[in-house]
């Protein structure tokens, strides 16, 4: 059995044990394409040369005092690169959708790379 076949068999065994499909990087669907109730996804323009976590933190730090009442926000670490080279990074948030959206927009307005 080749190494590729062994990896494929291992993945299939894990999927059987876990009861679901393990998404492969090449098959990943961009966040926000398939709607999820109570979750919103926003993409912000990002600098491909800087770490995603650093830019995520800078965006939220630039928002000022957060007035969000509940929920959370995460960086999905999904980069979208346009043919022009312009890059966007996905964020998803839940619960207080309006509050998180306002925080992201406030940070984006004040953030300068």
GUSE-988399 format. One record per residue (C-alpha): residue in one letter; chain; y, x, z. Coordinates in steps of 0.2 Angstrom, whole numbers. Each point is the difference from the previous one (the first is absolute). Example, Ala and Ser with C-alpha at 12.3 -4.5 7.8 and 13.67 -1.06 7.14 Angstrom:
   code   unit      yy      xx      zz
      A      A     -22      62      39
      S      A      17       6      -3
END
This chain:
   code   unit      yy      xx      zz
      X      A       0       0       0
      X      A      17       7      -5
      X      A      14       2      13
      X      A      10     -15      -9
      X      A     -15     -11       1
      X      A      -2       4      19
      X      A      18      -4       3
      X      A      -2     -16      -9
      X      A     -15      -4      10
      X      A       8       4      17
      X      A      15     -11      -5
      X      A     -12     -14      -4
      X      A      -9       2      17
      X      A      17       0       9
      X      A       5     -16      -9
      X      A     -16      -8       5
      X      A       2       5      18
      X      A      18      -5       1
      X      A      -2     -16     -10
      X      A      13       3     -13
      X      A       6      10     -15
      X      A       8      17       3
      X      A      15       2     -11
      X      A       0      15     -11
      X      A      17       9      -3
      X      A      -1      -2     -18
      X      A      -3     -19       2
      X      A      14      -3      13
      X      A      10     -15      -3
      X      A      19       3       3
      X      A       6      -9      17
      X      A       8     -16      -4
      X      A     -10      -5     -15
      X      A     -11     -11       9
      X      A      10     -11      12
      X      A      -6       0      19
      X      A       7     -14      11
      X      A      12       6      12
      X      A       2      18      -8
      X      A      14       6     -11
      X      A       1      16     -10
      X      A      15       9      -5
      X      A       2      16     -11
      X      A      14      12       3
      X      A       5      14     -11
      X      A      -6      16       7
      X      A       0      19      -3
      X      A     -17       6      -6
      X      A       3      17       7
      X      A       1      -6      19
      X      A     -14      -7      10
      X      A      -2     -19       0
      X      A       0      -1      19
      X      A      16      10       2
      X      A       9     -12     -13
      X      A      -7     -15       9
      X      A       7       6      17
      X      A      17       4      -8
      X      A       1     -17      -8
      X      A      -3      -9      17
      X      A      11      12      10
      X      A      14      -3     -12
      X      A      -1     -19       3
      X      A       9       2      17
      X      A      -6     -11      14
      X      A     -15     -11      -5
      X      A       2     -18       4
      X      A     -18      -5      -5
      X      A      -8     -12      11
      X      A     -18       3      -3
      X      A     -13       8     -12
      X      A       0      17      -7
      X      A       3      11     -16
      X      A     -11      13      -8
      X      A       2      12     -14
      X      A     -15      -4     -12
      X      A       1      18      -7
      X      A      -1      -8     -17
      X      A      12       9     -13
      X      A       5      -8     -16
      X      A       7      12     -13
      X      A       9      -6     -15
      X      A      -1       9     -17
      X      A      18       6       4
      X      A      -6       9      15
      X      A       8     -12      12
      X      A     -11      -3      16
      X      A      -2     -14      11
      X      A     -10      -1      17
      X      A      -8     -16       7
      X      A       4      -8      17
      X      A      -9     -15       7
      X      A       6     -11      15
      X      A      -6     -15       9
      X      A       6     -14      12
      X      A      19       1       1
      X      A       1       2     -19
      X      A      19      -3      -1
      X      A       4      12      14
      X      A     -11      14      -8
      X      A       7      -3     -17
      X      A      18       1       7
      X      A      -4      16       9
      X      A      -7       8     -16
      X      A      15      -5     -10
      X      A      12       6      13
      X      A      -9      17       0
      X      A       0       1     -19
      X      A      19      -3       0
      X      A       4      14      12
      X      A     -14      13      -5
      X      A       5      15     -10
      X      A     -13      13      -5
END
